[in-house]
Amino acid sequence: MAGKNRQNKKIGMGNEFGCGFMGGIIHLKSYWLKKSSVHSLPMKASNIYNASKKSQNKEEPKVRTRRNSTDTVITQKLSISDQKPCAKSTLVLQSRRLSDAARISTSTSASTSTLSNDDSKLQLAKINERNNKSPATAQLAGNLLVNNNTPRAKSLRECGPKSKTEWNSSSGKALMGNIMRKNSCGGDEFARNKKVVDPEVLKNMGNNAYKGGRFEEAVALYDRAIALDSSKATYHCNKSAALIGLRRFQEAVAECEESVRLEPSYTRAHNRLATIYFRLGEAEKALDCNQLTPDTDSALAFQTQTLQNHLNKCNEARKFNEWGVVLKETQSAISLGVDSSPQVYALQTEALLKLLRYQEAQVTYEKMPKFSPDWCNKIFGFARSSYQFMIAAQVYLAAGRFEDAVAAAQKAANVDPSNREANAMLRKARAVTSARMSGNLLFKASKFVEASAVYNEGLDHNPHNSVLLCNRAACRSKLGQFEKAIEDCNAALIVQPSYSKARLRRADCNAKLQRWEVAIQDYEMLLREKPGDEEVARALFEAQLQLKMLRGEFIVNLKFGANLVFISNNDQFRQYVTSPGMAVVLFTNRAANKQVLLVLEQISKRFPSVNFLKVEIEDHPYLAKSEAVNSIPAFKIYKNGSRVKEISGKNHDLLEKSVQLYSG
């Protein structure tokens, strides 16, 4: 009886909540209620809503008058509006889930499982009162509009979160294998965003990038346009313009040729191809392209004809070894706009080599555009391609890169086997390389006479090779032929002024001949190039010491590396600053930055003939007063007993420049 009373009590509670239809279901499914080990909880508003929709022909529950309140609760729970009625089986399933929820709720909170009917009524009353006071909240639920049929609201309702029953009813239709339903909200949005890009839009974007000087970006955009539609001649022609801006002429020619192939009457493509050939120094090809269209570029035609005249003069002057004329004409061609022609730069490089201006020749050769051999053969022809390799071999020989010279000469001969100049260059490169290798082996074996003879053979093929000249100078120095060795070093330095080995060898030979001043000049230049070279510093110190002795200067206790002195008394200070020669004095205190002393030590190593003194003013205040030291740290330079320069202790660059100036 107790169980029946509890059951009747629950049914009554369901009626009080306004869900008569749900109460009938509970009667039919009393088995599920008997299995529950806890008191029944108030039914969710969503179930009240679903049940009320199905029981319109039955007795209306007492909470019927609270429809607005109930609707509000429903939308808050489901976050949707305008929902279709659920099937009866779905309601049964929900009643099961309510039982399960009740069991879970009981295990976590005892207070929740013992809610009374009065509490439930009070809760619904509070919700109803709150909604009546705020009409706006009855219209909004979970960011969605209730009873709103605007397009925006419909879209939101379609894309909003669904209840469990809706997901259960649609889960079997949402996915089939790996294929997603097309009518889902996310899928529709993805389909809308996935648009096919118009190649014309990409072309216009590329044009804007080109106008802004962003050539790499322009090429990428034109490539995308071509990938979408490769049949448009305009895309290829515009891409060639961007490639020209990047100096990628080989690719630019290919794009122009493709543009002409697609549209043979495309005037701009013909003119652009003519411009490329003009900058490459191909005057005849430029003229031909310019004349293929009715709209001929008269300015380009005039420039191309002028270029042809310059090239003809170069070729004529080269036959008579008039290298000054070749240099002048090539410079005129470059000024005309032919800034990417391998032939023009090769002619200019050869002229500079023949005029013994090797450093300029090296710089000019580095400016020469380098293209693939096959493309050079196609565009410039075999003879001109072979000539470019031949000039490269000459540059490598002058720089002492013998193996590279042989390789370049071999390529020149392979490209044009019938070219006599190329074959002669190959023989020359091989002979010079062989002489250098054989001479070095003999020199290492101390066979200086034989080594000198082998170097002579190499110089017969290449009289101005700086490496062979310097190597022969080494042999002559070992044989005591210092004057001849100096002559070879001078010749090598004329060809290559930065050749430090030849300069060091010349300084050593001058020192052997007791020409101290010229030897010191070379040593000081070498030490400026390599400040940490102890061998050169020691040689410089010895040369300066010998020069001091020759002039009768004060050299007591002067040893290499001992030109940095810490002053201990007044007499010592006066002895250094009043003696012939130069002295640099650092006035400082014990708390001064050690960086200043480190700088002084470094400079003293670079100028071993100069005395560097350190005076601490705490120990010698009278020296600071007598020498008018106003700030510390401070440098003062003395020469031949007179103070000639005062420098701030922070100006290290000025100190080094001043020491170099006054020690010369």
C-alpha positions as CSV (number, residue, x, y, z in Angstrom):
1,M,0.0,0.0,0.0
2,A,2.9,2.3,0.8
3,G,4.2,1.8,-2.7
4,K,0.8,2.6,-4.2
5,N,0.5,5.7,-2.2
6,R,3.9,6.9,-3.3
7,Q,3.0,6.1,-6.9
8,N,-0.3,8.0,-6.7
9,K,1.5,10.9,-5.1
10,K,3.9,11.1,-8.0
11,I,1.1,10.9,-10.5
12,G,-0.6,13.7,-8.7
13,M,2.5,15.7,-8.7
14,G,2.7,15.2,-12.5
15,N,-0.8,16.5,-12.9
16,E,0.0,19.5,-10.7
17,F,2.8,20.4,-13.1
18,G,0.4,20.5,-15.9
19,C,1.4,17.4,-17.9
20,G,-1.7,15.1,-17.9
21,F,-0.5,13.3,-20.9
22,M,2.9,12.6,-19.2
23,G,1.0,11.3,-16.2
24,G,-0.7,8.8,-18.5
25,I,2.7,7.7,-19.8
26,I,3.9,7.3,-16.2
27,H,0.9,5.0,-15.5
28,L,1.7,2.8,-18.5
29,K,5.4,2.7,-17.7
30,S,5.1,2.2,-14.0
31,Y,7.6,-0.6,-14.2
32,W,10.4,2.0,-14.7
33,L,9.1,4.0,-11.8
34,K,9.1,1.0,-9.5
35,K,12.7,0.3,-10.4
36,S,13.7,3.7,-9.2
37,S,15.2,3.7,-5.7
38,V,14.6,7.4,-5.2
39,H,11.7,9.8,-5.0
40,S,10.6,11.2,-8.4
41,L,11.9,14.6,-9.3
42,P,9.8,17.3,-11.0
43,M,9.7,16.8,-14.7
44,K,11.7,19.1,-17.0
45,A,10.0,21.9,-18.7
46,S,11.0,20.5,-22.1
47,N,9.0,17.4,-21.4
48,I,6.0,19.4,-20.2
49,Y,6.2,21.3,-23.5
50,N,6.4,18.2,-25.7
51,A,3.6,16.5,-23.8
52,S,1.3,19.5,-23.9
53,K,1.7,19.7,-27.7
54,K,0.4,16.1,-28.0
55,S,-2.5,16.4,-25.5
56,Q,-4.5,19.3,-26.8
57,N,-7.8,17.2,-26.9
58,K,-7.4,16.1,-23.3
59,E,-8.0,17.9,-20.0
60,E,-5.8,21.0,-19.8
61,P,-3.4,21.0,-16.8
62,K,-3.5,23.8,-14.2
63,V,-0.3,25.3,-15.5
64,R,-1.9,25.9,-18.9
65,T,-2.2,29.6,-18.0
66,R,1.6,29.8,-17.8
67,R,2.3,29.1,-21.4
68,N,4.6,32.1,-21.9
69,S,6.6,31.1,-18.9
70,T,6.8,27.5,-20.0
71,D,7.9,28.5,-23.5
72,T,10.7,30.6,-22.0
73,V,12.0,27.7,-19.9
74,I,11.8,25.4,-22.9
75,T,14.0,27.7,-25.1
76,Q,16.5,28.2,-22.3
77,K,16.9,24.4,-22.0
78,L,17.1,23.6,-25.7
79,S,18.5,26.8,-27.1
80,I,16.2,26.6,-30.0
81,S,12.6,27.7,-30.9
82,D,9.8,26.5,-33.1
83,Q,10.5,22.8,-32.5
84,K,8.5,20.0,-34.1
85,P,6.6,17.7,-31.7
86,C,8.4,14.6,-30.8
87,A,7.1,11.0,-31.3
88,K,5.7,9.0,-28.5
89,S,8.6,6.6,-28.5
90,T,10.9,9.6,-28.0
91,L,8.9,10.7,-25.0
92,V,9.2,7.3,-23.5
93,L,12.9,7.4,-24.0
94,Q,13.1,10.8,-22.4
95,S,11.2,9.5,-19.4
96,R,13.8,6.8,-19.0
97,R,16.5,9.4,-19.1
98,L,14.7,11.3,-16.5
99,S,14.8,8.3,-14.2
100,D,18.5,7.9,-14.9
101,A,19.1,11.6,-14.2
102,A,17.2,11.2,-10.9
103,R,19.5,8.3,-9.9
104,I,22.6,10.3,-10.7
105,S,21.3,13.4,-9.0
106,T,20.5,11.4,-5.8
107,S,24.1,10.0,-5.6
108,T,25.6,13.5,-5.8
109,S,23.2,15.6,-3.8
110,A,20.6,14.4,-1.3
111,S,18.9,17.7,-1.3
112,T,18.0,17.6,-4.9
113,S,16.3,14.2,-4.7
114,T,13.9,15.4,-1.9
115,L,12.4,18.5,-3.6
116,S,8.8,18.9,-2.7
117,N,5.8,19.8,-4.9
118,D,5.6,23.2,-3.2
119,D,9.2,24.0,-4.0
120,S,8.6,23.1,-7.7
121,K,5.6,25.3,-7.8
122,L,7.4,28.1,-6.1
123,Q,10.2,27.8,-8.6
124,L,7.9,28.0,-11.6
125,A,6.1,30.9,-10.1
126,K,9.4,32.8,-9.7
127,I,10.3,32.1,-13.4
128,N,6.8,33.3,-14.5
129,E,7.0,36.5,-12.5
130,R,10.5,37.3,-13.8
131,N,9.4,36.8,-17.4
132,N,6.3,38.9,-16.9
133,K,8.4,41.7,-15.6
134,S,10.9,41.5,-18.5
135,P,9.1,40.9,-21.8
136,A,12.3,41.1,-23.7
137,T,13.6,37.9,-22.1
138,A,10.5,36.0,-23.3
139,Q,11.7,36.8,-26.8
140,L,15.3,35.8,-26.4
141,A,16.7,32.5,-25.4
142,G,20.3,31.4,-25.8
143,N,21.0,34.3,-28.3
144,L,18.0,33.0,-30.4
145,L,14.7,34.7,-31.1
146,V,11.6,32.9,-30.0
147,N,8.6,33.1,-32.3
148,N,10.7,35.1,-34.7
149,N,10.4,34.1,-38.4
150,T,12.9,36.6,-39.8
151,P,15.5,35.1,-42.2
152,R,18.2,35.8,-39.7
153,A,16.2,33.9,-37.0
154,K,15.6,31.0,-39.3
155,S,19.3,30.8,-40.1
156,L,20.2,30.8,-36.5
157,R,17.6,28.2,-35.7
158,E,19.0,25.9,-38.4
159,C,22.5,26.3,-37.1
160,G,21.7,26.3,-33.4
161,P,22.4,23.4,-31.0
162,K,20.0,20.5,-31.0
163,S,18.4,18.4,-28.3
164,K,19.5,14.9,-27.7
165,T,16.4,13.6,-29.5
166,E,17.0,15.7,-32.6
167,W,20.6,14.4,-32.7
168,N,19.4,10.8,-32.3
169,S,16.9,11.2,-35.1
170,S,19.4,12.8,-37.4
171,S,22.6,11.0,-36.5
172,G,22.0,8.2,-38.9
173,K,21.6,10.7,-41.8
174,A,24.4,13.1,-41.0
175,L,27.3,10.8,-42.0
176,M,27.6,8.2,-44.6
177,G,31.1,6.7,-44.5
178,N,33.5,9.6,-44.8
179,I,31.0,11.9,-46.6
180,M,29.4,14.7,-44.7
181,R,25.8,15.9,-45.3
182,K,25.8,18.9,-47.6
183,N,22.9,20.6,-45.9
184,S,24.6,20.9,-42.5
185,C,25.3,24.4,-41.3
186,G,29.1,24.1,-41.3
187,G,29.1,22.4,-44.7
188,D,27.0,25.2,-46.3
189,E,29.3,27.8,-44.9
190,F,32.4,26.0,-46.2
191,A,30.8,25.6,-49.6
192,R,30.0,29.4,-49.8
193,N,33.6,30.3,-48.8
194,K,35.1,27.9,-51.3
195,K,35.1,30.1,-54.4
196,V,37.0,29.7,-57.7
197,V,39.5,32.6,-58.0
198,D,39.3,34.6,-61.2
199,P,42.6,34.6,-63.1
200,E,41.9,38.2,-64.2
201,V,41.8,39.2,-60.5
202,L,45.2,37.6,-60.0
203,K,46.5,39.3,-63.1
204,N,45.4,42.7,-61.8
205,M,46.9,42.0,-58.4
206,G,50.2,41.1,-60.2
207,N,50.1,44.3,-62.1
208,N,49.7,46.3,-58.8
209,A,52.7,44.4,-57.3
210,Y,54.7,45.1,-60.4
211,K,54.0,48.8,-60.3
212,G,55.0,48.8,-56.7
213,G,58.4,47.2,-57.6
214,R,57.5,43.9,-55.8
215,F,58.6,41.7,-58.7
216,E,58.8,38.4,-56.8
217,E,55.2,38.8,-55.6
218,A,54.1,39.8,-59.1
219,V,55.7,36.7,-60.6
220,A,53.9,34.5,-58.1
221,L,50.6,36.1,-58.8
222,Y,51.1,35.7,-62.6
223,D,52.0,32.1,-62.1
224,R,48.7,31.5,-60.3
225,A,46.8,33.1,-63.1
226,I,48.6,31.0,-65.7
227,A,47.9,27.9,-63.6
228,L,44.1,28.7,-63.9
229,D,44.3,29.7,-67.6
230,S,47.5,29.1,-69.5
231,S,46.0,30.2,-72.8
232,K,46.1,33.9,-72.1
233,A,49.1,35.6,-73.9
234,T,48.8,38.6,-71.6
235,Y,49.6,36.6,-68.5
236,H,52.8,35.3,-70.0
237,C,53.8,38.7,-71.3
238,N,53.2,40.4,-67.9
239,K,55.2,37.7,-66.2
240,S,58.1,38.4,-68.5
241,A,58.1,42.0,-67.4
242,A,58.4,41.1,-63.8
243,L,61.2,38.6,-64.6
244,I,63.0,41.4,-66.4
245,G,62.8,43.4,-63.2
246,L,64.5,40.5,-61.4
247,R,67.1,40.3,-64.2
248,R,66.0,36.7,-64.9
249,F,66.3,37.2,-68.6
250,Q,66.5,33.5,-69.5
251,E,63.0,32.9,-68.1
252,A,61.7,36.3,-69.4
253,V,62.6,35.2,-73.0
254,A,60.8,31.9,-72.6
255,E,57.6,33.7,-71.3
256,C,57.7,36.2,-74.2
257,E,58.1,33.4,-76.7
258,E,55.1,31.6,-75.2
259,S,53.1,34.7,-75.4
260,V,53.9,35.2,-79.1
261,R,53.1,31.5,-79.7
262,L,49.7,31.9,-78.2
263,E,48.9,35.2,-79.9
264,P,51.3,35.9,-82.9
265,S,49.9,39.4,-83.5
266,Y,50.4,40.5,-79.9
267,T,52.5,43.7,-80.4
268,R,53.5,44.2,-76.8
269,A,55.0,40.7,-76.5
270,H,57.1,41.3,-79.7
271,N,58.3,44.7,-78.4
272,R,59.1,43.2,-75.0
273,L,61.1,40.4,-76.5
274,A,63.0,43.0,-78.6
275,T,63.8,44.9,-75.4
276,I,65.2,41.8,-73.8
277,Y,67.4,41.1,-76.7
278,F,68.6,44.7,-76.7
279,R,69.6,44.5,-73.1
280,L,71.4,41.2,-73.8
281,G,73.4,42.8,-76.5
282,E,71.7,40.9,-79.4
283,A,71.2,43.8,-81.8
284,E,70.1,41.8,-84.8
285,K,67.5,39.7,-82.9
286,A,66.2,42.9,-81.3
287,L,65.7,44.5,-84.7
288,D,64.0,41.4,-86.1
289,C,61.5,41.3,-83.2
290,N,60.8,45.0,-83.4
291,Q,59.9,44.7,-87.1
292,L,57.5,41.8,-86.8
293,T,54.6,44.1,-85.8
294,P,53.1,47.0,-87.6
295,D,53.5,49.1,-84.5
296,T,57.3,49.4,-84.6
297,D,59.0,51.0,-81.6
298,S,61.1,53.7,-83.4
299,A,63.1,54.7,-80.3
300,L,64.1,51.0,-79.7
301,A,65.0,50.7,-83.4
302,F,67.3,53.7,-83.1
303,Q,69.0,52.4,-79.9
304,T,69.4,49.0,-81.4
305,Q,71.1,50.4,-84.5
306,T,73.4,52.5,-82.2
307,L,74.3,49.3,-80.3
308,Q,75.2,47.6,-83.5
309,N,77.6,50.4,-84.4
310,H,79.3,50.1,-81.0
311,L,79.8,46.4,-81.3
312,N,81.2,46.7,-84.8
313,K,83.8,49.2,-83.6
314,C,84.7,46.9,-80.7
315,N,85.3,44.0,-83.0
316,E,87.3,46.1,-85.4
317,A,89.5,47.6,-82.6
318,R,90.1,44.2,-81.1
319,K,91.7,42.9,-84.3
320,F,94.3,45.7,-84.0
321,N,94.8,45.4,-80.2
322,E,93.3,48.9,-79.7
323,W,92.1,48.1,-76.2
324,G,91.5,51.7,-75.3
325,V,88.9,51.9,-78.1
326,V,87.3,48.6,-77.0
327,L,87.0,50.0,-73.5
328,K,85.4,53.2,-74.7
329,E,82.9,51.5,-77.0
330,T,81.8,48.9,-74.4
331,Q,81.3,51.7,-71.9
332,S,79.1,53.5,-74.4
333,A,77.1,50.4,-75.0
334,I,76.5,49.9,-71.3
335,S,75.5,53.6,-70.9
336,L,73.0,53.1,-73.8
337,G,71.1,50.5,-71.7
338,V,72.9,47.3,-72.6
339,D,73.5,46.4,-69.0
340,S,73.1,42.6,-69.2
341,S,75.1,41.6,-72.2
342,P,77.7,38.9,-71.6
343,Q,79.5,39.8,-74.8
344,V,79.8,43.5,-73.9
345,Y,81.2,42.7,-70.4
346,A,83.5,40.1,-71.8
347,L,85.0,42.6,-74.3
348,Q,85.4,45.2,-71.5
349,T,87.1,42.6,-69.2
350,E,89.5,41.6,-72.0
351,A,90.4,45.2,-72.6
352,L,91.2,45.8,-68.9
353,L,93.3,42.7,-68.8
354,K,95.4,43.8,-71.8
355,L,95.8,47.2,-70.2
356,L,97.1,45.5,-67.0
357,R,94.2,46.8,-64.9
358,Y,93.6,43.5,-63.3
359,Q,91.5,44.5,-60.3
360,E,89.1,46.4,-62.6
361,A,89.0,43.4,-64.9
362,Q,88.1,41.2,-61.9
363,V,85.3,43.6,-60.9
364,T,83.9,43.8,-64.4
365,Y,83.9,40.1,-64.9
366,E,81.9,39.7,-61.7
367,K,79.3,42.0,-63.1
368,M,78.9,39.9,-66.3
369,P,75.6,37.9,-66.3
370,K,76.1,34.1,-66.1
371,F,73.6,32.0,-68.0
372,S,73.4,28.3,-68.6
373,P,75.8,27.0,-71.3
374,D,73.0,25.5,-73.4
375,W,70.9,28.7,-73.3
376,C,74.0,30.7,-74.2
377,N,74.6,28.5,-77.2
378,K,71.0,28.9,-78.3
379,I,70.8,32.7,-77.9
380,F,74.4,34.0,-78.5
381,G,75.8,31.2,-80.7
382,F,78.7,28.9,-80.2
383,A,81.4,31.4,-81.1
384,R,80.3,34.0,-78.5
385,S,79.7,31.4,-75.8
386,S,83.2,30.1,-76.4
387,Y,84.6,33.6,-76.1
388,Q,83.0,34.1,-72.7
389,F,84.6,31.0,-71.4
390,M,87.9,32.1,-72.8
391,I,87.8,35.4,-71.0
392,A,86.9,33.6,-67.8
393,A,90.1,31.5,-68.2
394,Q,92.2,34.7,-68.5
395,V,90.6,36.2,-65.4
396,Y,91.3,33.0,-63.4
397,L,94.9,32.9,-64.5
398,A,95.5,36.5,-63.5
399,A,94.0,35.7,-60.0
400,G,96.2,32.6,-59.6
401,R,93.3,30.2,-59.9
402,F,95.1,27.9,-62.2
403,E,92.7,24.8,-62.0
404,D,89.7,27.0,-62.7
405,A,91.5,28.6,-65.6
406,V,92.1,25.2,-67.2
407,A,88.5,24.1,-66.7
408,A,87.2,27.3,-68.3
409,A,89.5,27.0,-71.2
410,Q,88.5,23.4,-71.7
411,K,84.8,24.5,-71.9
412,A,85.7,27.2,-74.4
413,A,87.4,24.6,-76.7
414,N,84.5,22.1,-76.2
415,V,81.8,24.6,-77.2
416,D,83.6,25.7,-80.4
417,P,86.3,23.1,-81.3
418,S,87.3,25.0,-84.4
419,N,88.0,28.2,-82.5
420,R,91.7,28.9,-82.7
421,E,91.7,31.4,-79.9
422,A,90.0,29.0,-77.6
423,N,92.4,26.2,-78.3
424,A,95.4,28.5,-77.8
425,M,94.0,29.6,-74.5
426,L,93.7,26.0,-73.4
427,R,97.4,25.4,-74.2
428,K,98.4,28.5,-72.4
429,A,96.4,27.7,-69.2
430,R,97.8,24.2,-69.1
431,A,101.4,25.4,-69.6
432,V,101.2,28.0,-66.9
433,T,99.5,25.6,-64.5
434,S,102.2,23.0,-65.1
435,A,105.0,25.5,-64.6
436,R,103.6,26.6,-61.3
437,M,103.2,23.0,-60.0
438,S,106.7,21.9,-61.1
439,G,108.4,25.0,-59.8
440,N,106.8,24.6,-56.4
441,L,108.1,21.1,-56.1
442,L,111.6,22.2,-57.1
443,F,111.5,25.1,-54.6
444,K,110.4,22.7,-51.8
445,A,113.4,20.6,-52.7
446,S,115.7,23.7,-52.3
447,K,116.5,23.5,-56.1
448,F,116.1,27.3,-56.5
449,V,117.9,27.6,-59.8
450,E,115.8,24.9,-61.5
451,A,112.7,26.2,-59.9
452,S,113.4,29.7,-61.2
453,A,114.0,28.3,-64.7
454,V,110.6,26.5,-64.6
455,Y,108.9,29.7,-63.5
456,N,110.5,31.5,-66.5
457,E,108.9,29.0,-68.8
458,G,105.5,29.7,-67.4
459,L,106.1,33.4,-67.6
460,D,106.9,33.0,-71.3
461,H,103.2,32.0,-71.8
462,N,101.8,34.5,-69.3
463,P,104.4,37.3,-68.7
464,H,102.3,39.2,-66.2
465,N,101.2,36.4,-64.0
466,S,101.5,37.7,-60.4
467,V,101.9,34.3,-58.8
468,L,104.7,33.1,-61.1
469,L,106.5,36.5,-60.6
470,C,106.2,36.3,-56.8
471,N,107.4,32.6,-56.9
472,R,110.4,33.6,-59.0
473,A,111.2,36.4,-56.6
474,A,111.3,33.9,-53.8
475,C,113.9,31.8,-55.7
476,R,116.0,34.9,-56.5
477,S,115.8,36.0,-52.8
478,K,117.1,32.6,-51.8
479,L,119.9,33.0,-54.3
480,G,120.8,36.4,-52.9
481,Q,119.5,38.2,-56.0
482,F,117.6,40.8,-54.0
483,E,117.4,43.5,-56.6
484,K,115.9,41.1,-59.2
485,A,113.6,39.7,-56.5
486,I,112.4,43.3,-55.8
487,E,111.7,43.8,-59.5
488,D,109.6,40.7,-59.7
489,C,107.7,41.8,-56.6
490,N,107.1,45.2,-58.1
491,A,105.7,43.6,-61.3
492,A,103.4,41.4,-59.3
493,L,102.1,44.3,-57.2
494,I,101.4,46.3,-60.3
495,V,99.2,43.5,-61.5
496,Q,97.7,42.8,-58.1
497,P,98.2,45.6,-55.6
498,S,96.6,43.6,-52.7
499,Y,99.0,40.7,-53.1
500,S,100.3,40.6,-49.5
501,K,102.8,37.8,-50.2
502,A,104.6,39.9,-52.8
503,R,104.6,42.9,-50.5
504,L,106.1,41.0,-47.6
505,R,108.7,39.5,-49.9
506,R,109.7,43.0,-51.1
507,A,109.9,44.3,-47.6
508,D,112.2,41.4,-46.6
509,C,114.4,42.1,-49.6
510,N,114.6,45.8,-48.8
511,A,115.5,44.9,-45.2
512,K,118.3,42.7,-46.5
513,L,119.6,45.7,-48.5
514,Q,119.2,47.9,-45.3
515,R,116.6,50.1,-46.9
516,W,114.8,50.5,-43.7
517,E,112.4,53.2,-44.5
518,V,110.8,51.5,-47.6
519,A,110.8,48.2,-45.7
520,I,109.0,49.9,-42.8
521,Q,106.4,51.3,-45.2
522,D,105.6,47.8,-46.5
523,Y,105.5,46.3,-43.0
524,E,103.2,48.9,-41.6
525,M,100.8,48.4,-44.5
526,L,100.8,44.7,-43.9
527,L,100.2,45.2,-40.2
528,R,97.2,47.4,-40.9
529,E,95.8,44.6,-43.1
530,K,96.5,41.9,-40.5
531,P,96.9,43.6,-37.1
532,G,97.5,40.3,-35.3
533,D,100.4,39.1,-37.4
534,E,103.3,38.7,-34.9
535,E,105.8,37.9,-37.6
536,V,105.2,41.1,-39.4
537,A,105.1,43.1,-36.1
538,R,108.5,41.7,-35.1
539,A,110.0,42.4,-38.6
540,L,108.6,46.0,-38.3
541,F,110.1,46.4,-34.8
542,E,113.5,45.3,-36.0
543,A,113.4,47.6,-39.0
544,Q,112.4,50.5,-36.8
545,L,115.1,49.7,-34.3
546,Q,117.7,49.7,-37.0
547,L,116.4,53.0,-38.3
548,K,116.6,54.5,-34.8
549,M,120.2,53.2,-34.4
550,L,121.0,54.7,-37.8
551,R,119.6,58.1,-36.7
552,G,121.3,57.9,-33.3
553,E,118.0,57.8,-31.3
554,F,117.6,56.6,-27.7
555,I,117.2,52.8,-27.7
556,V,118.2,51.8,-24.2
557,N,116.3,48.7,-23.0
558,L,114.2,48.7,-26.2
559,K,113.0,45.2,-26.9
560,F,110.1,43.8,-29.0
561,G,106.9,43.7,-27.0
562,A,108.4,45.9,-24.2
563,N,107.2,49.3,-25.6
564,L,104.4,49.6,-23.0
565,V,105.9,51.0,-19.8
566,F,104.3,51.8,-16.4
567,I,105.8,55.0,-15.1
568,S,107.3,54.7,-11.6
569,N,108.9,58.1,-11.0
570,N,109.3,61.5,-12.5
571,D,112.8,60.9,-13.9
572,Q,111.7,57.9,-15.9
573,F,108.8,59.9,-17.4
574,R,111.1,62.8,-18.4
575,Q,113.5,60.4,-20.0
576,Y,110.9,58.9,-22.3
577,V,109.1,62.1,-23.3
578,T,112.2,64.2,-23.9
579,S,114.1,61.6,-25.9
580,P,114.1,61.6,-29.8
581,G,111.2,59.7,-31.1
582,M,107.6,59.4,-30.1
583,A,105.8,58.6,-26.9
584,V,102.1,58.2,-26.1
585,V,101.1,58.7,-22.4
586,L,97.9,57.5,-20.8
587,F,96.9,59.5,-17.7
588,T,94.4,57.5,-15.7
589,N,93.5,56.4,-12.2
590,R,93.1,53.0,-10.6
591,A,89.3,53.1,-10.9
592,A,89.4,53.8,-14.6
593,N,87.9,51.4,-17.1
594,K,90.3,48.6,-18.0
595,Q,89.1,48.9,-21.6
596,V,91.3,52.0,-22.0
597,L,94.4,50.1,-21.0
598,L,93.5,47.2,-23.3
599,V,93.2,49.6,-26.2
600,L,96.6,51.0,-25.4
601,E,98.1,47.5,-25.3
602,Q,96.6,46.7,-28.7
603,I,97.9,49.8,-30.4
604,S,101.3,49.4,-28.8
605,K,101.6,46.0,-30.6
606,R,100.8,47.6,-34.0
607,F,103.4,50.4,-33.4
608,P,106.4,48.7,-31.7
609,S,108.7,51.6,-32.3
610,V,106.5,54.0,-30.3
611,N,106.8,54.1,-26.6
612,F,103.5,53.8,-24.7
613,L,103.5,55.0,-21.1
614,K,100.9,54.7,-18.3
615,V,100.7,57.2,-15.5
616,E,98.4,56.7,-12.5
617,I,97.6,60.2,-11.1
618,E,97.1,58.9,-7.5
619,D,100.8,57.9,-7.4
620,H,102.1,60.9,-9.5
621,P,99.8,63.9,-8.9
622,Y,102.7,66.3,-9.7
623,L,102.9,64.8,-13.2
624,A,99.2,65.4,-13.8
625,K,99.6,69.0,-12.6
626,S,102.7,69.7,-14.7
627,E,101.2,68.2,-17.8
628,A,97.9,70.0,-17.4
629,V,95.7,66.9,-17.2
630,N,92.1,68.2,-16.8
631,S,90.2,65.0,-17.3
632,I,90.8,61.3,-17.0
633,P,91.4,59.1,-18.8
634,A,93.4,61.2,-21.3
635,F,96.1,60.6,-23.9
636,K,99.0,62.9,-24.7
637,I,101.4,62.4,-27.6
638,Y,105.0,63.6,-27.4
639,K,107.5,63.8,-30.2
640,N,111.1,64.7,-29.9
641,G,110.5,66.3,-26.5
642,S,107.4,68.3,-27.4
643,R,103.8,67.7,-26.6
644,V,102.0,67.6,-30.0
645,K,98.5,66.2,-29.4
646,E,95.9,65.7,-26.6
647,I,93.1,63.2,-27.1
648,S,90.2,62.1,-24.9
649,G,90.5,58.7,-23.4
650,K,87.2,57.7,-25.1
651,N,88.3,58.5,-28.6
652,H,90.2,55.4,-29.5
653,D,89.9,55.8,-33.3
654,L,91.4,59.3,-33.2
655,L,94.2,57.9,-31.0
656,E,95.2,55.3,-33.5
657,K,95.0,57.7,-36.5
658,S,97.2,60.2,-34.6
659,V,99.8,57.6,-33.7
660,Q,99.9,56.6,-37.3
661,L,100.2,60.2,-38.4
662,Y,103.0,61.3,-36.0
663,S,105.0,58.1,-36.2
664,G,105.4,58.3,-40.0
